[in-house]
Amino acid sequence: MSVRTSTPAPTRGPADDARVGDDESSPTPGRADDAAPSNPRRGRRDWAKSAEIAVLVGPALVVFLGFVIFPVVMAGYYGFFRWKGFGPPTDFIGLQNYVTIFQDPTFHEALWHNAVIVVMSLVLQGPIALLLALLLNRPMRGQSVIRVLIFVPYVLAEVVVGTGWSLMLQSDGALNGLLEKIGLGALAQDWLSNPQLAIWTLLAIITWKYVGFAVILFLAGLQGIPQELTEAAQIDGASYWQIQRRITLPLLGPTLRIWAFLSIIGSLQLFDLVYIIWGQYIASTAGTSTMATYMVANGRNAGNYGYGNAVAVVLFLISLLVALIYQRYVLRRDTAGALTERSER
């Protein structure tokens, strides 16, 4: 027969009651009263980070404000005056300069020439540069030398390019002389002064000079395409052109869109080659004038700096509008991944 013994329950003393009270009064995780005090070290780190950003961004911001934003604002201000370029502007005429711009048929022609250059630059340079990039992306002898030769025209100064081509394309220049020597004298033309040929001459020069930049840009994009994709397509029996159409071109899309954007903006602001080859007077009669050459011819060279500033503002607004539309409808897919996805938070 077992004997069951019972142990007495422990008794609580004053020390135990004090301990329990301390435990109940201590903060628990998740309560509002357990907020940690501000860390002074963290505040110093944030201040140091802000100061570092200000030091790095400050000089670039000052240069941008001083050489981009401020000139645009001052051009808009001077555009409201009839100003000869010296002394403070006093002859306020409001929007008269802008009204004159949009009523001038010469400006309409220059705007049309810019539009033709924009479209034809994309049509001519794009396919040529893409074919050359696909060719140079394959192993071949002299690949580096060919790349350098294609890229050399882009790094040449516009003055050198314009002067050289103007000398070769004159009526008694090297091109017509070569055609006569090889028995093709009937093809000799007035390449610079004929309104039916001058715009195409300009497009040929632009293509020769800037196609190298597009080739280098496309080659950089092709280097980023994984080789495994093309190898898998070849195993599946896809031909070379099917691979380029189904794999290469879609993956090269962001590079193509960036190049097109740069080409459009550059074509809208084209000035140097036209001014060097055709000058301020021949450009309008030959059909190669642009908005930039119109601005210089009717602004600085005419002594009407107020009107020239108004044309500069119009050119800036047209370029800005085109850039915003292109950004909104074309580059949106490329920039969407770089933006913070706040809508999902």
C-alpha positions as CSV (number, residue, x, y, z in Angstrom):
1,M,0.0,0.0,0.0
2,S,1.6,3.2,-1.2
3,V,1.5,6.3,0.9
4,R,0.9,9.6,-1.0
5,T,2.5,12.6,0.4
6,S,1.5,16.1,-0.5
7,T,4.0,19.0,-0.7
8,P,2.8,22.3,0.5
9,A,2.3,25.1,-2.0
10,P,5.0,27.7,-2.1
11,T,4.2,30.9,-0.4
12,R,4.7,34.3,-2.0
13,G,6.6,36.9,-0.2
14,P,6.9,40.7,-0.6
15,A,9.9,40.2,-2.8
16,D,7.9,38.1,-5.2
17,D,5.1,40.6,-5.4
18,A,7.5,43.4,-6.2
19,R,9.0,41.2,-9.0
20,V,5.6,40.6,-10.5
21,G,4.8,44.3,-10.4
22,D,8.0,45.1,-12.2
23,D,7.3,42.5,-14.9
24,E,3.8,43.9,-15.5
25,S,5.0,47.4,-15.8
26,S,7.8,46.6,-18.3
27,P,7.0,47.4,-21.9
28,T,6.2,44.6,-24.3
29,P,7.0,44.5,-28.0
30,G,4.5,46.2,-30.3
31,R,3.3,48.6,-27.7
32,A,3.3,52.3,-28.4
33,D,5.2,53.3,-25.3
34,D,8.3,51.2,-26.2
35,A,9.5,53.6,-29.0
36,A,13.3,53.7,-29.1
37,P,14.8,57.2,-28.6
38,S,16.3,58.9,-31.6
39,N,19.8,57.8,-32.4
40,P,22.2,60.8,-32.8
41,R,24.6,58.7,-34.8
42,R,21.9,57.9,-37.3
43,G,21.1,61.6,-37.7
44,R,24.8,62.4,-38.3
45,R,25.0,59.7,-40.9
46,D,21.9,61.1,-42.7
47,W,23.4,64.6,-42.6
48,A,26.7,63.3,-44.0
49,K,25.0,61.5,-46.8
50,S,23.0,64.6,-47.8
51,A,26.2,66.7,-47.7
52,E,27.9,64.1,-49.9
53,I,25.0,64.2,-52.5
54,A,25.1,68.0,-52.4
55,V,28.8,68.1,-53.1
56,L,28.6,65.7,-56.0
57,V,25.5,67.0,-57.6
58,G,26.0,70.7,-56.8
59,P,28.6,71.6,-59.5
60,A,26.7,69.8,-62.2
61,L,23.4,71.5,-61.1
62,V,25.0,74.9,-61.2
63,V,26.4,74.3,-64.7
64,F,23.1,73.0,-65.9
65,L,21.2,76.0,-64.5
66,G,23.8,78.5,-65.7
67,F,24.3,77.2,-69.2
68,V,20.9,75.6,-70.0
69,I,18.0,76.9,-68.0
70,F,19.2,80.5,-67.6
71,P,19.8,81.0,-71.4
72,V,16.4,79.6,-72.2
73,V,14.7,81.9,-69.7
74,M,16.7,84.9,-71.1
75,A,15.9,83.9,-74.7
76,G,12.2,83.9,-73.8
77,Y,12.6,87.3,-72.2
78,Y,14.4,88.9,-75.1
79,G,11.9,87.3,-77.5
80,F,9.3,89.9,-76.4
81,F,11.4,92.8,-77.5
82,R,12.7,94.3,-80.7
83,W,16.3,94.2,-79.7
84,K,19.5,94.9,-81.7
85,G,21.8,93.0,-79.4
86,F,23.4,95.9,-77.4
87,G,22.1,97.8,-74.4
88,P,19.1,96.8,-72.4
89,P,15.9,95.9,-74.4
90,T,13.3,98.6,-74.2
91,D,11.1,98.2,-77.3
92,F,8.6,95.8,-76.0
93,I,6.4,94.3,-78.7
94,G,4.8,91.3,-76.9
95,L,4.1,88.3,-79.1
96,Q,4.8,90.1,-82.4
97,N,8.0,88.2,-83.0
98,Y,6.3,84.8,-82.5
99,V,3.4,85.9,-84.8
100,T,5.9,86.8,-87.5
101,I,7.7,83.5,-87.2
102,F,4.6,81.4,-87.7
103,Q,3.4,83.6,-90.6
104,D,6.8,83.5,-92.4
105,P,6.8,81.1,-95.4
106,T,10.6,80.8,-95.1
107,F,10.2,79.4,-91.6
108,H,7.6,76.9,-92.8
109,E,10.0,75.7,-95.4
110,A,12.8,75.3,-92.8
111,L,10.4,73.4,-90.6
112,W,9.4,71.1,-93.4
113,H,13.1,70.5,-94.2
114,N,13.7,69.5,-90.6
115,A,10.8,67.1,-90.8
116,V,12.2,65.5,-94.0
117,I,15.6,65.2,-92.4
118,V,14.2,63.5,-89.3
119,V,12.2,60.9,-91.2
120,M,14.8,60.2,-93.8
121,S,17.6,60.0,-91.3
122,L,15.7,57.2,-89.5
123,V,14.9,55.5,-92.8
124,L,18.4,55.6,-94.2
125,Q,20.7,55.3,-91.2
126,G,18.7,52.7,-89.3
127,P,18.8,49.8,-91.8
128,I,22.3,50.5,-93.0
129,A,23.7,50.7,-89.4
130,L,21.8,47.5,-88.4
131,L,23.1,45.5,-91.3
132,L,26.6,46.7,-90.7
133,A,26.3,45.9,-87.0
134,L,25.0,42.4,-87.7
135,L,27.9,41.8,-90.1
136,L,30.6,43.1,-87.8
137,N,29.1,41.1,-84.9
138,R,30.3,37.9,-86.6
139,P,33.9,36.7,-86.4
140,M,35.8,37.9,-89.5
141,R,39.2,39.1,-90.4
142,G,40.0,42.8,-90.0
143,Q,36.9,43.3,-87.8
144,S,38.5,46.0,-85.6
145,V,39.9,47.9,-88.6
146,I,36.5,48.0,-90.3
147,R,34.9,49.2,-87.1
148,V,37.4,52.0,-86.8
149,L,36.9,53.1,-90.4
150,I,33.1,53.2,-90.0
151,F,33.4,55.2,-86.8
152,V,36.0,57.7,-88.1
153,P,33.5,60.0,-89.9
154,Y,31.6,60.5,-86.7
155,V,34.6,61.8,-84.8
156,L,35.6,64.2,-87.5
157,A,34.7,67.9,-86.8
158,E,31.8,69.2,-88.7
159,V,33.9,72.0,-90.2
160,V,36.3,69.4,-91.7
161,V,33.4,67.4,-93.1
162,G,31.5,70.3,-94.4
163,T,34.5,71.9,-96.1
164,G,35.6,68.6,-97.6
165,W,32.3,67.7,-99.1
166,S,31.6,71.2,-100.4
167,L,34.9,71.1,-102.3
168,M,34.1,67.7,-103.7
169,L,30.5,68.4,-104.7
170,Q,31.0,71.7,-106.5
171,S,30.2,71.9,-110.2
172,D,33.9,71.7,-111.0
173,G,34.7,69.5,-108.0
174,A,36.3,66.1,-107.6
175,L,33.0,64.1,-108.0
176,N,32.0,65.5,-111.3
177,G,35.7,65.3,-112.5
178,L,35.8,61.7,-111.6
179,L,32.5,61.0,-113.4
180,E,33.9,62.6,-116.6
181,K,37.1,60.7,-116.4
182,I,35.4,57.3,-116.2
183,G,33.0,58.1,-119.0
184,L,30.0,59.0,-117.0
185,G,30.0,62.7,-117.6
186,A,26.3,62.7,-118.3
187,L,25.7,62.0,-114.6
188,A,27.5,65.1,-113.5
189,Q,25.1,67.4,-111.6
190,D,25.1,70.6,-109.6
191,W,24.9,68.7,-106.4
192,L,24.7,71.7,-104.1
193,S,22.6,74.3,-105.8
194,N,19.9,72.2,-107.5
195,P,16.9,72.3,-105.2
196,Q,15.8,68.8,-106.4
197,L,19.2,67.3,-105.4
198,A,20.5,69.4,-102.6
199,I,18.3,67.8,-99.9
200,W,19.4,64.4,-101.0
201,T,23.0,65.5,-101.0
202,L,22.6,66.7,-97.4
203,L,21.0,63.4,-96.4
204,A,23.9,61.4,-98.0
205,I,26.4,63.5,-96.1
206,I,24.5,63.1,-92.8
207,T,24.2,59.3,-93.3
208,W,27.9,59.0,-94.1
209,K,28.9,61.0,-91.0
210,Y,26.5,59.6,-88.4
211,V,25.9,56.0,-89.4
212,G,29.1,55.0,-87.5
213,F,27.6,56.2,-84.2
214,A,24.6,54.0,-84.8
215,V,26.8,51.0,-85.7
216,I,28.8,51.3,-82.5
217,L,25.6,51.7,-80.5
218,F,24.0,48.6,-82.1
219,L,27.1,46.6,-81.6
220,A,27.0,47.4,-77.9
221,G,23.4,46.3,-77.8
222,L,24.2,43.0,-79.6
223,Q,26.9,42.2,-77.1
224,G,24.2,42.1,-74.4
225,I,22.1,39.5,-76.1
226,P,22.8,36.0,-74.5
227,Q,24.5,33.6,-76.9
228,E,22.5,30.7,-75.4
229,L,19.3,32.0,-77.0
230,T,20.7,32.0,-80.6
231,E,22.3,28.6,-80.0
232,A,19.0,27.1,-78.8
233,A,17.2,28.6,-81.8
234,Q,19.8,27.0,-84.1
235,I,19.3,23.6,-82.5
236,D,15.6,24.0,-83.0
237,G,16.2,24.5,-86.7
238,A,15.7,28.3,-87.0
239,S,17.5,30.0,-89.9
240,Y,19.8,33.0,-89.5
241,W,17.3,35.6,-90.5
242,Q,14.6,33.9,-88.4
243,I,16.9,34.3,-85.4
244,Q,17.5,37.9,-86.2
245,R,13.8,38.6,-86.6
246,R,12.5,36.6,-83.6
247,I,15.3,37.1,-81.1
248,T,17.9,39.7,-82.0
249,L,15.5,42.6,-83.0
250,P,13.2,42.3,-80.0
251,L,16.1,42.2,-77.6
252,L,17.8,45.1,-79.5
253,G,14.6,47.1,-79.2
254,P,15.7,49.4,-76.3
255,T,18.9,50.3,-78.1
256,L,17.1,51.0,-81.3
257,R,14.6,53.3,-79.6
258,I,17.4,55.2,-77.8
259,W,19.3,55.7,-81.1
260,A,16.1,56.9,-82.8
261,F,15.5,59.4,-80.0
262,L,19.0,60.8,-80.4
263,S,18.7,60.9,-84.1
264,I,15.4,62.8,-84.0
265,I,16.7,65.5,-81.6
266,G,19.9,65.9,-83.6
267,S,18.0,66.3,-86.8
268,L,15.7,68.9,-85.4
269,Q,18.8,70.9,-84.2
270,L,20.9,70.4,-87.4
271,F,22.9,73.6,-88.2
272,D,26.6,73.2,-88.7
273,L,26.8,71.1,-91.8
274,V,24.1,73.1,-93.6
275,Y,25.7,76.4,-92.6
276,I,29.2,75.3,-93.6
277,I,28.3,73.7,-97.0
278,W,25.5,76.0,-98.2
279,G,25.8,79.2,-96.1
280,Q,23.0,81.4,-95.0
281,Y,21.8,82.5,-98.4
282,I,22.2,79.4,-100.6
283,A,20.6,77.1,-98.0
284,S,17.1,78.7,-98.5
285,T,17.3,78.7,-102.3
286,A,18.7,75.2,-102.5
287,G,16.0,73.8,-100.2
288,T,18.3,72.7,-97.3
289,S,17.6,75.4,-94.7
290,T,16.7,74.3,-91.2
291,M,15.2,76.1,-88.2
292,A,18.6,76.7,-86.8
293,T,20.0,78.2,-90.0
294,Y,16.8,80.3,-90.2
295,M,17.4,81.5,-86.6
296,V,21.0,82.7,-87.4
297,A,20.2,84.2,-90.7
298,N,17.2,86.2,-89.5
299,G,18.5,86.9,-86.0
300,R,22.2,87.5,-85.5
301,N,23.1,88.1,-89.2
302,A,20.1,90.4,-89.7
303,G,20.9,92.4,-86.5
304,N,17.5,91.5,-85.0
305,Y,18.5,89.6,-81.8
306,G,15.1,89.7,-80.3
307,Y,13.6,87.9,-83.3
308,G,16.5,85.4,-83.2
309,N,15.8,84.6,-79.5
310,A,12.1,84.1,-80.3
311,V,13.1,81.6,-83.0
312,A,15.4,79.9,-80.5
313,V,12.4,79.5,-78.1
314,V,10.2,78.1,-80.8
315,L,13.0,75.6,-81.7
316,F,13.4,74.6,-78.0
317,L,9.6,74.1,-77.5
318,I,9.3,72.0,-80.7
319,S,12.2,69.8,-79.6
320,L,10.8,69.6,-76.0
321,L,7.4,68.6,-77.3
322,V,8.8,65.9,-79.6
323,A,11.0,64.6,-76.7
324,L,8.0,64.4,-74.3
325,I,5.8,62.7,-76.9
326,Y,8.5,60.2,-77.7
327,Q,9.1,59.6,-74.0
328,R,5.5,59.1,-73.3
329,Y,4.6,56.7,-76.2
330,V,7.9,55.1,-77.2
331,L,10.4,55.0,-74.3
332,R,7.8,54.3,-71.7
333,R,8.4,50.6,-71.8
334,D,12.1,51.0,-71.4
335,T,11.9,53.5,-68.5
336,A,9.1,51.7,-66.6
337,G,11.5,49.2,-65.0
338,A,13.8,52.0,-63.8
339,L,11.1,53.8,-61.9
340,T,10.0,53.0,-58.4
341,E,6.8,51.0,-58.3
342,R,4.9,53.1,-55.8
343,S,1.5,52.0,-57.1
344,E,2.1,48.5,-55.8
345,R,2.9,49.6,-52.3
